[in-house]
Amino acid sequence: MARNTIFAPGDSLTTVVTPPRVLADAHGRVARDLRMSLTDRCNLRCSYCMPADGLAWLPTPEVLTDAEIVRLLGVAVGLLGVRKIRFTGGEPLLRRGLAGIIAGARALRTDEGLPPELSLTTNGIGLDRRISELAAAGLGRVNISLDSLDPARYAALARRDRLDEVLAGLAAADAAGLHPVKVNTVVMRGVNESDVVPLAEFSLQHGYRLRFIEQMPLGPRHGWDRASMVPAAEILAQLRTHFELTPAPGRGSAPAEEWLVAAGDCHPAGTVGVIASVTGPFCAACDRTRVTADGQLRTCLFSHTETDLRTPLRAGADDDELAELWVGAHQQKAAGHGIGRAGFRPPERTMSAIGG
């Protein structure tokens, strides 16, 4: 049996024995990737994510503390075979203890004897001011949301005029060596379709790895209309009018189908991806498990059930008991999200409350 060191901010180091458990479900999938939400709060109000006036944020006592988060990360990595952790929100940069949480996660060791891979999904606002401490703490890379390069269109989509700050965050991540720097773009019909090619050229010129994302039913209640979603096939058709694309090999469990882009007159060679969550679901290869900022375990973005980890954690459950709860919940993971099937219902929580 391997031994794993777990560090919680302000705590002393302890050593625990790692038993051979994994997060396997009834469909033969094993979860090695944890999406850990740090907050439901956000400093943008993107139209596809939340209402213009925001949402009712979680009360502070309901949100996991830094030490509780690191403890659950230790259970996931040390007892359940998780090898990758992505910190999400809301906007995780709003979490004051973010650097300490990253450092605690970096101190863990996977079943392969290595630190877990650590990444961050962010809107990029303020990243340039925090990038040094986050990189020093052990952050490996970032995914930054950018839905338009046009200042007016960005401000209309995000309901905040902060494009310059996002671009500064991208540049800072690149300069800090957090490669590959990934860019996430949600494409919506009649809103930002005209940004597809400019964003691709911009990303190729800077060496960023762009992924276009089909809009999913995870925003404001009744705010998703399939007709307004731009499907992957249309995005690729638009890209092919300007770029030479070749399928990239070895997708594995990655959500994005990637394409190699040949060098052109205005850009070097690179890659671009499309995440077809609606028209080309990749549920059969899903290797993810999720914990919300208030300590609720979700096996899928679209789950209608959650398993409470916070209550037993605060009631004194040991790591093995928390691991058993996690394993039991994951065994019940559905085969797929079911978008497009009769009777499909989006989850009650929005994306910002679940964690991307």
Secondary structure, DSSP 8 states (H G I E B T S, - for coil): -EEEEE--TTS--EEEEE-S--EE-TTS-EE-EEEEE--S--S---TTTS-TT------GGGS--HHHHHHHHHHHHHHH---EEEEESS-GGG-TTHHHHHHHHHT---TTSS--EEEEEE--TTHHHHHHHHHHHT--EEEEE---SSHHHHHHHHSS--HHHHHHHHHHHHHTT--S-EEEEEEBTTTTGGGHHHHHHHHHHHT-EEEEEE--S-SSTT---GGGB--HHHHHHHHHTT--EEE-S--TT-SSEEEEE--BTTB--EEEEEE-TTTS--GGG--EEEE-TTSEEESSTT-S--EE-HHHHHTT--HHHHHHHHHHHHTT--S---TTSTT----SS-HHHH--
